C-alpha cells in the first residue's frame, strides 16, 4: 500500500499568503449536462433548456451553484485541506454564471491563522481562506471563505 504524504500543515500558512492552483476544469457541454443530470438539477429549466435560459437573460444554460462550489472546492483541496478538516464555509457569493464550455480555476488567500478551541486544538490549528473561482476570462464566478483545521507538523 502506498503511503500518501501528509500536509499541508498549519505551519505552512501565513496571513496574506496567496495560493494559486495549477489545475483547471473544462466544462465541455456533455460533462456539464452529466453533472446537472446526475446531481438531479435537471428539473430546473435554467439548467437544461437553452431557450428558457436565454429568455431570462443568460446566453445559455447555467451550472447550478452547489456544483460550482463543489468544483472550486475540488480545485483547492489538495493545497488547502488535503490532511485537514473542513469546519465551515461562510460568505459564499455566486458572482457570475458558469456556462457549458467554461474553464474553471481557483486561488485562495490566507485570511487568518489561529487556535482551535475544540477537541482537536492540541493537534490542529485553524486556517481561514478566502477562495475565488474564476473562469477562462478571469471573471470571478464564486467567492467564499473556508475554515480548515490543519494538523501541526
VOGU-3710 file (C-alpha; in Angstrom, 3 decimals, decimal comma):
1> xxxxxxxxxx> 0,000/0,000/0,000  1,401/3,395/-0,980  1,544/5,932/1,805  0,446/9,420/0,812  2,464/12,290/2,249  0,584/14,342/4,825  0,225/18,043/4,536  -0,209/20,859/4,233  0,493/21,605/7,856  -0,680/24,532/9,945
11> xxxxxxxxxx> 2,856/25,941/9,969  2,907/26,044/6,145  0,496/29,005/6,117  0,817/32,688/6,985  -1,648/35,600/6,769  -1,959/37,227/3,328  -0,321/34,205/1,647  -1,741/33,671/-1,850  -2,184/30,160/-3,227  -2,603/29,801/-6,988
21> xxxxxxxxxx> -3,661/26,326/-8,037  -2,288/24,738/-11,188  -5,364/22,675/-12,024  -8,412/23,644/-14,001  -11,690/22,057/-15,025  -13,086/22,433/-18,519  -16,843/22,036/-18,605  -17,497/20,600/-22,047  -21,245/20,529/-22,742  -21,505/16,756/-22,202
31> xxxxxxxxxx> -19,736/16,914/-18,821  -21,830/19,935/-17,852  -25,060/18,113/-18,680  -23,868/14,940/-16,966  -23,250/16,856/-13,719  -26,660/18,539/-13,904  -28,416/15,214/-14,567  -26,542/13,064/-12,048  -26,974/15,594/-9,268  -30,660/15,958/-10,170
41> xxxxxxxxxx> -30,809/19,638/-11,094  -32,390/18,615/-14,399  -35,844/19,552/-13,124  -34,967/23,267/-13,347  -35,255/24,688/-16,858  -32,465/27,221/-16,388  -30,005/24,302/-16,180  -31,300/22,230/-19,130  -33,211/24,398/-21,632  -31,078/26,939/-23,566
51> xxxxxxxxxx> -34,133/28,781/-24,932  -35,559/29,203/-21,454  -32,194/30,368/-20,060  -31,829/32,888/-22,886  -35,372/34,093/-22,249  -34,459/35,013/-18,675  -31,265/36,830/-19,651  -28,492/34,230/-19,867  -26,612/33,320/-23,030  -27,067/29,575/-22,397
61> xxxxxxxxxx> -27,949/27,130/-19,614  -26,080/27,752/-16,358  -24,385/25,407/-13,909  -26,146/25,156/-10,521  -24,407/26,983/-7,681  -23,810/23,906/-5,498  -21,940/22,244/-8,379  -19,822/25,377/-8,925  -18,949/25,303/-5,209  -18,012/21,621/-5,326
71> xxxxxxxxxx> -15,765/22,092/-8,363  -13,927/25,080/-6,873  -13,589/23,168/-3,596  -12,058/20,268/-5,552  -9,554/22,584/-7,253  -8,314/23,932/-3,926  -8,497/20,980/-1,545  -5,044/19,468/-2,032  -3,205/22,696/-1,168  -5,672/23,837/1,498
81> xxxxxxxxxx> -7,142/20,834/3,270  -5,647/17,589/1,971  -4,976/16,352/5,502  -7,068/18,963/7,275  -10,650/19,046/8,426  -13,063/21,485/6,815  -15,094/23,045/9,623  -17,035/25,737/7,808  -17,856/27,696/4,680  -19,073/31,278/5,032
91> xxxxxxxxxx> -19,823/34,317/2,928  -20,353/32,369/-0,299  -21,359/34,603/-3,191  -22,063/33,429/-6,748  -20,805/36,350/-8,848  -21,168/35,246/-12,480  -22,887/32,338/-14,225  -20,948/29,297/-15,369  -21,813/28,126/-18,889  -21,068/24,982/-20,912
101> xxxxxxxxxx> -17,548/25,282/-22,304  -16,243/27,444/-19,450  -12,934/26,608/-17,816  -12,772/26,954/-14,042  -9,693/27,592/-11,928  -9,235/28,830/-8,379  -6,976/30,689/-5,994  -7,029/31,351/-2,269  -5,644/33,867/0,175  -4,968/33,102/3,821
111> xxxxxxxxxx> -7,191/35,423/5,835  -6,111/34,344/9,301  -4,469/31,617/11,334  -5,199/30,808/14,939  -6,013/28,386/17,685  -8,912/25,958/17,664  -10,813/25,746/20,934  -12,399/22,373/20,122  -11,251/18,846/20,877  -8,549/18,891/18,180
121> xxxxxxxxxx> -6,948/22,095/19,476  -3,842/20,247/20,706  -3,128/18,699/17,297  -4,578/21,196/14,785  -4,687/24,924/14,150  -7,367/26,931/12,368  -6,608/28,464/8,966  -9,207/30,649/7,252  -9,028/31,047/3,469  -10,779/33,384/1,031
131> xxxxxxxxxx> -11,204/31,266/-2,115  -12,183/32,546/-5,544  -13,316/30,554/-8,553  -12,598/32,171/-11,909  -13,489/31,386/-15,485  -11,269/31,474/-18,573  -11,787/35,261/-18,847  -10,574/35,822/-15,258  -14,132/36,701/-14,205  -14,947/35,678/-10,650
141> xxxxxxxxxx> -17,765/33,157/-10,665  -17,773/32,384/-6,925  -16,109/33,662/-3,787  -16,227/32,008/-0,381  -14,465/31,798/2,921  -13,379/28,398/4,266  -12,242/27,436/7,745  -9,891/24,458/7,879  -8,225/22,652/10,775  -4,750/21,748/9,581
151> xxx> -2,540/19,425/11,637  0,566/20,712/13,379  3,852/19,465/11,942
//
